[in-house]
């Protein structure tokens, strides 16, 4: 092998190692950390889901590589807090002109 070939192979190895390190870093940052709260769903979605019983109900969450026996701790599972919608004011129903009896009587001649 010539010196140029060895230099090209070394550059390619450095580039490959850099690419692999970046891919691992991106994958590593997309994983959930311990202690991160996951919100429960009442029904499983598409894909692999696991449930734990939280507050007396099945709390479904994505498996994300977890297997039975290695679920998230219950402290990291929570039901989402939905704000109570404000009370609606219901207006009085409209009074239509044809529903009033005096409207169409006219003058009696």
C-alpha positions in Angstrom: 0.0 0.0 0.0 1.1 3.5 -0.7 1.3 6.3 1.7 -1.7 8.1 0.0 -3.9 5.0 0.3 -3.1 4.7 4.0 -4.0 8.4 4.5 -7.3 8.0 2.7 -8.2 4.9 4.7 -7.3 6.8 7.9 -9.5 9.8 6.9 -12.4 7.4 6.0 -12.1 5.7 9.4 -12.2 9.1 11.2 -15.2 10.1 9.2 -17.0 6.8 9.9 -16.2 7.0 13.6 -17.5 10.6 13.7 -20.7 9.6 11.8 -21.3 6.7 14.2 -20.7 8.9 17.3 -23.2 11.5 16.0 -25.8 8.8 15.3 -25.4 7.3 18.8 -25.7 10.8 20.3 -28.9 11.6 18.4 -30.4 8.2 19.4 -29.2 8.7 23.0 -30.9 12.1 23.4 -34.2 10.8 22.0 -34.6 8.2 24.8 -36.6 8.9 27.9 -34.6 9.6 31.0 -35.4 8.0 34.4 -37.8 10.1 36.3 -39.5 11.5 33.2 -43.3 11.6 33.6 -45.2 9.7 30.9 -48.9 10.5 30.5 -51.4 7.6 30.6 -53.9 6.7 27.9 -57.1 4.9 28.6 -56.7 2.7 25.4 -53.6 1.4 23.6 -52.7 2.9 20.3 -51.1 1.3 17.3 -47.8 -0.5 18.0 -46.5 -2.1 21.2 -48.1 -0.8 24.4 -47.8 -1.8 28.1 -50.2 -1.0 30.9 -49.9 -0.6 34.6 -52.8 0.0 37.0 -52.6 3.6 38.2 -55.4 5.1 40.4 -57.5 2.0 39.8 -57.5 2.2 36.0 -55.3 0.7 33.3 -52.7 3.2 32.3 -51.5 2.4 28.8 -48.1 3.8 27.6 -45.9 3.0 24.6 -43.5 0.0 25.3 -40.5 1.8 23.8 -38.3 -1.3 24.2 -39.7 -2.2 27.6 -40.8 -5.7 28.3 -43.2 -7.2 30.9 -41.5 -7.1 34.2 -39.4 -4.0 33.3 -42.2 -1.4 33.2 -41.8 2.2 34.2 -42.2 2.9 37.9 -45.7 4.0 38.8 -44.3 7.3 40.1 -43.3 8.1 36.5 -46.9 7.6 35.2 -49.6 10.2 35.5 -53.0 10.9 34.1 -53.2 14.1 32.1 -54.9 17.0 33.9 -57.6 18.4 31.7 -59.0 21.8 32.7 -62.7 21.8 33.4 -64.4 23.6 30.5 -66.1 26.9 31.5 -69.9 26.7 32.0 -71.8 27.7 28.9 -74.6 30.3 29.0 -77.6 29.0 27.2 -79.7 31.9 25.9 -83.4 31.9 25.9 -84.9 30.3 22.9 -85.9 32.7 20.1 -89.5 33.8 19.9 -90.6 33.5 16.3 -93.2 35.9 15.0 -95.5 33.2 13.7 -95.7 31.7 17.2 -97.4 34.7 18.6 -101.2 34.5 18.3 -101.9 38.2 18.2 -99.6 38.8 15.2 -101.9 37.7 12.4 -105.4 38.4 13.7 -105.6 41.8 12.1 -108.7 44.1 12.3 -112.0 42.4 12.6 -114.2 44.2 10.0 
